[in-house]
Amino acid sequence: DYRCFMKKILVIAAHPDDEVLGMGGTIAKMTAEGAEVHLLIVTDGSSAQYRANDNLKEIIENKKAETRACADILGIKSVIYGHQPDMKLDVTPHIQINAVIEEAVGSIGPDSVFTHFWGDVNVDHQNVYRSTLVAVRPVMGQIVRNLYCYRVPSSTEWTPSKPDTMFLPNVYVDIAAFAAKKYEAFARYITELRDYPHPRSVKYLEETDRISGLRVGVDCAEEFMLLRQIID
């Protein structure tokens, strides 16, 4: 039972909406059961997509408002912004991304961290994963004892089916009681919603969560890869 050893959690997302797409139901479940969940969004999520728009600052602020609305529904305690350039983490110094995540880990002091999967098609996700490994490296005194990767629709499933990029879940969280809250929260990301069958649609999320649940004999689930766990 994760409640025995996961009390303060940091979810690391490259972009606004990754957190709810990947594990919104799990976040809602954890906060409802008493865990303290914090969210770090590493990039601004807009500077590449809207780089030619004269209202870029306003767009970024609107995206933050969507994130906050989503976080409030899920019960997230705080949202931290890394202010790194969207879709440019492959040309951002590795040490700079490391510092953003290290600062969040240092200020929050989480016992558990959820981050992106290394095989995602999105290069920002890949680089956030690499920097997370640096930030939570298992040195003596490291406070982070549990490390997971989560799956993001529209990124994780779009990579080739080969051993180094296949998402192979070994942890499933039953989110049947919290799925509706996940979809309600995702709908707050008005700028990110797409029409079905796009992965960033509520119906797509409903179907993929249902499939994940059926794999392990429950109605609805989210999938994770456990990378490290230390139990006293």
Disulfide bonds with the S-S distance in Angstrom:
none
